[in-house]
């Protein structure tokens, strides 16, 4: 199943830059992914020279850890490819 079709997470996530309105997009380049809580990821992307952040809440810690490991290999690649990964 492609990540964008997974029933337990929202893809693409809602992106925002500090003090700007949210940006919903599957565009840009993935710059980083961190496991910030046992079941929450923080993604960082770059688009048109600006940096944006998004959180993905997962339904459990094991899923979050597995997703983190998978997405780490996509750092530096287009976000559209992340949404297409099989999970």
N, C-alpha and C positions, 0 to 999 in steps of 0.2 A: 504494500500500500504506500502510495506517495505521501510524504509528510503533509502536503497541502490538503490531503483528503482524510487525514487521521481524525477520527471523531472526538478525541480527547484533548486536542490542542487547537489553538487559533493560528492559522498560517495564511497569509503573512501576518505577523504580529503588528500591533499599532506602534509606529515609530514616532518619536518626538525628540526635539532638541530643546534644551533648557530655554524657557520663556517663549516658546513658539507653540502653535497649534499642532495637534497630532498629525502625523503624515502616514497614511495607510498606503503602503507600496511594497512591491516585490522587486523593486529596483535598487541599484547600488551594489556596493562590494562589501562583503562581510569582513570586518576588521578584527573582531574578537568575540569570544563567547566565554562566559564565566558561569560557574555554578555558584549562585549567591546565597541560596538557601537550599536545604535538602531537596526541595521539589520546585525550585525556581531558577531559570536561566536568565542571564542578562546578555543580550546581543548588542554589538556595536557595529554600525555600518557607516560607510562614507558614500555620499552622493553629491555630485557637483561641488566638491571641496568642503562640504559641511559634514559634521559628524552627528549621527542620530543614535538613539538608544531605544531598546524595546525589551520588555520582560515577557517570558513565556512561563506560565504556571502549568505544572504537570500534575497529573492525578496521583502520582506517588513518587517516592524517592528513587526507587529502582529505575523507573521509566526516565526520570530526570537525568540520572547518572548516565544511562545508556544513550540518551539523546545528546547530552553534552559531549560524550566521546565521539559520536558520529559527526556532529556539526563541527567539532574542532578541526577535522580534516578539510573543511571547506573554507577556512580562513584564507582571505585573499582572492576568493572566487566570487562570481556574481550570486546575489541572493536568490535569483530565479533557480539556480542549480540546487540550492539548499532545499527549496520547496519541492523539487523533483526527486530527491533522494528516497530510496525505498527504505521503509522502516517498519 
